[in-house]
Amino acid sequence: MKASFLVLLLILLVLVLFFPLRILQFVTLLYLGVFGFSYLYSRIILRYVTVRRRDKVLRIHRFDPMEITLIVENRSPLPVAYLNILDEPNTFFASEPGNFLIDLRPGERKILSYPIESQHRGQYTVGPALIQGSDPLGLFPFRKKAEESQILIVYPEVLPLSLPNSEGLPAGTIRVENRIYEDVTRYRSLREYMPGDSLRRVNWKASARTGQLFVMDYLPLLYAPVLILLNLNREDYPMRFRHHRIERAATLAASLIMYFLTLRQEIGLIASARLEGGEAVAAAEIRATHEHATTLLEMLAKMEPARDGPKYSELLFSCGFEVPVRTRVEVITPVLSELDCARLRQVKERGCSVDIFLFGEEHQRYRQRYGREFSIYSVQDFGNELLYQ
């Protein structure tokens, strides 16, 4: 289009120079004025129209919907007749494309949003957005990329879990039925005296008023720090449904993190997995904050299966931090060797409990062989739930 206008301009100049008629001069000057005005109009819009993102980093769980929000602003004194904004969601499934056609008044700002749903966990970059427009006459179209892009961290899917909680340390936050964990600082009620109750628990004021013995009843609460041991060594998973089972293992780890977070327990994570820097081990010490749980979920989001990495059971003794007494070690693995069991026995001898979640068809054999030493669960897929038995 520009070439045709240049050719037309050249023809008009030739006519003005060699055929100096007033009408030709007027047409030529008018054409030059329109051409120059359109050019300046286009350059001003190109410079002063901006596209920003409301959030630099977005966090989302796999399969959960979320909106990408763009802020488009016209900082020029000129109106924008039309502007096309195209945002690239990369590997995400967008239920509606991030493609908008808008107009802007001088100084106007518009907020544009479109939904996305991630099919894969990981860390991705969304954008930058592509801006396309022109002057009102369409003589000088332009296109440019916005300066800002967006980091999107996709956590594994989190599914509901329910686990038995019967062992730990007293004075915690998990309610249990075993009265051995009664917390004398957490009063529950008064009850009648029963044979075997300690006289130190008798409420003498209540007993004097009623004429029979009443004792103080306290809430039984326990505390158990949790260490999740995740095996993501690629070769340990069978070829059949390998990718699916690796993703389900990450899902189970994330579900355990959120489950124990709701119970307000300290959580740590050790994984034989490959991270962005090429490390074959991912480890985070045991802590009890929401920020720490977010760190663990981000680690799970970025993990990839490792090749020829250290055995997951070795990492218990080389993780670089101390595992507290009475820690619950939650093992997620497709296989269970005799060497792994020997190392897990050492952990039990230090006062920890061990739960083993197995992805595979041989769980019955493992349960018959090691069921008396460890709590062994067979994890199965059923709809949107993780079933274990």
N, C-alpha and C positions, 0 to 999 in steps of 0.2 A: 504494500500500500504506500509506504514511504517513497519507493522508487517511482511510482506513478505520479505522486505529487511533485517530486523533483523534476520529472520530465515535463509536467504541465507548467511548472514554474519557469523552466528553461525556455519553453515555447513562448510564454508570455513576455519574458525578458527580450527575446529575439524580436518579437513584434513591436515592443516599446522602443527598442533601439533603432530598428530599421523602418518602422511604420509608426512614427510618434503621434498617434491619435489620442485625444483626451480620454475617450472611452476605454481604450486599451490600458492607458496609464492608471485610470481609476480602478479597473478590474484587477490590474496587477497589484496595486497598493492594498486593495481590499483583501486580495488573496494572501498577500504577505502578512497583513495584520491578523487575519484569522489563523493563519498557519503559526505565527509567532505566539499568539495568545494561547492557542491550544497546546503548543509545546510547553510554555511556562506553566499552564494549568496542570498539565500532566506531571511535570517535575515537582511542583509544589505538593500535589497529592501524594506522590511517591515518597516524598521526604517526611511529611508530617502525619501520615496515617500509620498507626502502630497497632500491633497485635501482641498482647501480653497474656500470660497464663496466671490464673488465680493461685495455683499451688505449684511450687517447684518440684515437690515430691508427693506422689500419691501412693497409698498403700491399700491393697485390696486382696481379699481371699479368692482363691481359684473358684470360678463359676459364679462369683458374686457380681451383681451389676454395680456400675459406678458411672458417674458423669465426668466428662472432660469439659472444662469451662475455659472459654477464651474471652478476653476483654479487648474489644476493638474500639479505638478512639481516633477521632479526626481532630487534630490539633491545629489545623489550618483555618484561615478565615473563609475558605471556599467550600461550597457544598460538593458532596461526592454523589454523582448520579447513580453509579452502580459500582459495587465492589464484590468480587468473588473470593471467599475464604475457603481454602481447602486444607484440611488437617489430615495427616497420615497416621492412622492407628497402628501401622506396622503389622505385627503378627496377631493382633487382637481381632476378635469378632465384634464389629460394631453393628448393633441392631438398626441404627440409622447412620448413614454416612456423614462424616464431618465436613459437609459441603454446604456453604451458605452464600446466598446472593442478597446483598443488603444495600441500602443507601444511607448516607450520613449527612446531617446538617452540620454547619460550622460549629466546632467545639463539642459535638455530640459523642457520647460513648454508649456502646451497646455490648451486652453480655450474651454470648452464644454458648450453648451447651449441647452436647450429644452423648448418648449412653454408649458404654462399651461393656463387654463381658469377656474376661480372659479365659482362654482354654488351657493355658500352660503356666505353671509357676516359673518364677525367675525374675530377673531385673531387665527392664526394657526402656527404650527411649521413644517417646511419642513426639512427633514433630521433627523439624520446625514446620509451622504452617506456611502455605504458599498463598501469597496475596496477588490477585490479578485485578486490573482495572484500566481506566483510560480517562481522557478528557471527555466532556459532554458530547463532542462531535465524533468521538471514536477515532480521531486522526492519529493519536499517539498512545496506543495501548502499552501497558507496562506490566511487569511481573517481578516479584522479589520474594525472598524467603524471610520470614520473621526471625529475629535474633534468638528468641527463647525457645528451648525445647523443654521437655518434661520427663522426669524419671518416674517410672511406674514399677513398683515392687509388688510382685504377686506372691502372696503367701500360699502354702498348701491349703487345701480345703480342710475345714474343721467340722467334725461330726460328733454327735453326742456320745458320751461314754459313761459307764457306771462301773466302778471298781470297788471291791471290798477294802475297807480301811480298818484294820484290827490291830496293827502293831506300830509302835513308835515310842516317842518320849512323852511324858506327861506335860500338862500345862501348855496345850497347843490351841488349835482352832477347829479341829475336826471332831464332831460329836460322835461318840461311840456308846455302846451299851455296857462295856466292861467297866465296872466300878473301880478297878485298880487305877484308872486314869482320872479319877475325880480331882478336880481343881478346886482347892479350898478357897480360892479367891473368887470363884464364880458360883455364888449362891443360887440354888434352884427353888427349894421349897422345904417345908417341914414334913416329916412323916413319923409314923409311930415307931417306937423302938422295937427292934427285932433281935432275937438272940444272936450274939456274935458281933453286934455293933459296939464300937469303942465308946466308953463313957466320956471321952473327951469331946465327942460329937453331940452330947446331950444338950439341948437347949433348956436350961433350968428355969428360966422365966416362963416359957410356954408350958413346961411340965407342971410348974407350981399353979398356974392358972387353971389348967384342965384336970389336974389330979392324976395324970398318967404321963409316962415318959415319952418325949418327942425328941427326935434327933435331927440335926441339920443335914439336908441332902444337897449335894453339889453336882454341878455339871461334869460328866466324864468327857474330857477333851484330850486329844493327843496331837502330837506334832511329829511329822516325818518328812525330812528333806528328801527330795527326789532327784535322781540322776538318770537321765534317759540315755541309753547306749544304743546307737543306731548303726546298723550294718548296711552300708551302701556299696560294698565291694561288688562290682559288676559280675565277676565270675562266680560268686556264690549264688546268684539267681539263675534258675534254669532258663534256657532260651525261650521256651514257651511262655508267653505273657510276661516277658522280662520287664519291659518298660512299664506295663500296667502295675506289676507288683512293686516295682521301685517307687512309683508314685503313690501307691497305697501305703507303703512303709512311711514315706514322708508325711502323708495324711495322718497316719496313726500317731507319729511323733508330735505333730502340731496339735492334734486332738488331746494328747496327754498333757502337753504344756498348758493348754487352755483349761483343761479339767482341773489340774492341780493349782492353777492360778486362781480359779474361783474358790478353791479351798484355802487360799492364802498360805500356800506352802512354798518353801524355797525350792528352786528348780535349777538344774544344770543340764548340760548336753555335751555328749562326746559322740562324734560320728566319724566313721571311716569313709570319707567322701572327698571329692575334689572341689576346691573353691576357685574363685576367680584368679587368685595369685598362683594357682598350681599346687597348693598344699594338698596333701593326701589325708590330712587330719583336721577336723574342726572341733574345737573344745571351748566351752564357756563354763566357768566355775559356778557353784551353786549360790544363788541369790534369790531374794524374794521381793522384787519390785516389778511394777508394770513395765518400766523402761527395759529391765532385763529380759522380760518375756518378749518384748518387741524385738530385742536384739536376737534372741533365739529364733524367732519366726523369720527374721531377715536372713539369718544363716541358713535356715532350711530352704528359703526361697532361692538362694544362690547355689545350693549344693548340686553337684552332678556326680554320677556314679564314678567311683575310683577304679583304677586298674592296677593290680599288683601292689596295693597299699598294705599297711600293717593290718593284722587281724584285729577285729573290733575288741576282742577280749583282752588283747595286750594293752589297749589304750587305758584301761582302768588303772594300770600301774605306771603309766608314762604320760599322764594327762597334764602334769605340771601343777596340780592342786590337790589338796587333801580331801578325801571323801569322809564326811562326818559319820560318827557312830549312829546306827539305826537308820541309815539312809535306805530308801527304797530304790533299788536299781531296776529300771524298766528296760529290758533287752528286747530289741526289735530286729529279727533276723530270719532268713529263710532256712538256715542250716544250723546244726548244733553238734559240734564235734566233741570228742572226749577231752581234747586239750582245752577247748572253750569251757567245758563243764568244770575241769580241774581249776581253772582260774576263777570261775564264779564261786566255787567252793571256798576259795581263799577269801573272797569278799564276804561270804556268809560267816566265816570264822571271825571276821572283824566286827561282827554284830549287825550286819546289814541283811535285809531281805531281798530276794531276787524274784522278779516276775519275768517270764519269757513269753513273748508274743511271736508265734511262728507263722510265716507265710509259706505254705507248701502242703503237699499231700501226705507227708510222712509224720504228721504230728502225733498219730496214735503210737507209733513206734517210739518216738521220743518220750511221750508221756509214760508209757510202760517202763521205760528204762530210767528216766530221771524224775518222774512225777513225785516221788517221795521226798526229793531234795528241793525241788523248785516248784513254784506255781507256773504251770505251763498252759498257755491259752492258744487255741487254734483260731486264727483270724480268718473270717470269710467275708465275701462281698455279698451284700443283699440290698439292692436299691441304693438309697442314700445313707445307709447306716453301716457301721462296722460291727459285725457280730463276732463274739468270741465265746468260747465254752471251755 
